[in-house]
Amino acid sequence: MTDTESIASFPQQSERAQQTRTIRLGTGGSTIEVLAGPAETSGMVSIYRWRMSPSSRGPAPHFHTTFSETFIVEEGEVDYFDGQAWRTLRPGDTAHAAMGGVHALRKERAEPATLLMALSPGVPREEYFAQLATVSERDLSRLHEAHDNHFVDDHER
């Protein structure tokens, strides 16, 4: 079941306590933290922190037609597909998927990983992330289409 909650504010912003919204991605323990949405950045970028649980796998090869994505690994290891080949990303590594560029993530190690995701221009993805955990199989393709996720062949996923 999808669950959202507010977590502690950033202490350096005492004038305006900014709340981080956490979206639980089902029962597996993975979460998405909304760090900055398009409203806070004048539409320039959306920034999310994805805390992948040990059982999380990641999305199959896909592309977006209205935004690009940049991934920065904070913790753990994930494999990134750039449309041609897979490579392992470790803490501090960055990968960028341009608008229209096929990309995927997979985590095969039984340990958690944490990624920062920056979407440009900023697009609100909170509803998409929240619905992923509860959408029926019948409505999944409609959800992906409505939120600009277009899946392609799985390239030896």
N, C-alpha and C positions, 0 to 999 in steps of 0.2 A: 504494500500500500504506500502511496506517495505521502510524504509528510514534509511540511515546511516549518521552519522555526527561525527566529532571530537569534543570533549569537552575539557575544560581547562586541562592544564598539571598539574602534581603534583609539587607544589612549591619547595619541598625539593630536586628535581632533576634538578637543574638549568643548570648543564653541558650538559645534554641531555634531552631536554624537551620531556618526554614520553607522547604521545597522547593516550587517551582512546577512543576507537571506540565504538559508541553506535549503536545498531541495534534495530530498532522499530519493535515490533511484531504485525503488523497489526494496526487497527484503535482503538483498545481498550485502548491504553496508556501504555501497558507493554513494557519494554525495557530490553535488555541484554547489559551490558558493558563488553567489552573485556579488562581485566586487565593485563593478561599475556598469551600469546600463547606459543605453544611448541618451537617456534624459540627463544623466550627469556629465556627459561628454559632448553635448551638443550634436549628438549623432555620429561622432567621429569613430568611436570604438565601443565595444562591449567587452568586459573582462570577467572571466570566470575562473575559478579554481576547481578542478576535477580531482577529487580524492577517490582513486580507484581501489576498491577492496581487493583482497587476495584472489577472490573468485571472478572479478571483473575481466571481461575479454576485450571490449572496445568495438567500435563500429566497423562494418565491412566497407570495402572500397565504394566511395561516393563522391559527389561534387555538389557545389552550390553555385547558383547563377547570379546571386545578388550580393555576395560578400566573400572575402578571403578569410582564412584562419591561420593564426600563428600559434604554435605550441611550444612551451618552454617547460622542460622537465625540472621539477624541484626535488623530487625524491623517487627512488626506485628506478626501474628500467621498463621501457615500452618499445615496441617495434613500430616503425612508421613506414608506410607505403607511399611513395611519391608518384604513383601512376605507372612506374616501370620496375622498381625494385624495393625490397624491404631493407631497412637498416635499423640498428639498435640505437636508441636514444638513452643517454644517461644524464644524471643531474647536471644542469647547466647547458645541455644541448638544446638547440632550437630547430624547428622545422616549420616551413611556411607552405601553405597551399593557396595559390593564387585563385581568384575568382574563376570558376570553371575547371580548375585543376582537380583531377582524381586523386584522392588520398584516403588513407585508412590508418587506424591504430589497432594494435593487438597487444595484449599482455599475456604472455604464456607462463611467466614465473609466478609461483604461489606466494607472492609477497605484495604488499600494497605499493602503489605509485601515486605521485601527485604531479599534476600538470597545470600550468597556467594556460588559458586559452584566450587569445585576443582576436575578436572578430571585427573586421573593418570593411565598409563602414559599420557602425554599431547597429546591431539588430537585436530586438528583444527575443531571447530564446528561453526565457523562464517557463512559459506555458508549454513549449515543446518538451523541455526536460521533465517537467512535472507530469505531463500526460504519458510519457514513454513507459512509466512503471505500471500504468493501469489500463492502457488502451487495449482493446481486444484485437486479436489477430486479424479479424475482418476489417477493422478500421485503421490498422497500422499503415498501410500504403497511403491512405488519405491523409493521415497525420504527417507523414514524411513529405508528401507533395505540398501540403499547406505551409510547411516550414522550410521549403527549399532544400530538402535532402533528396538527392537523386542517386540511387544505388546502381552499380554496374557489376560486371562479372567479378567473382570473388578472388581471382588471381592467387590461387593456392592458399586460401585463408586457412 
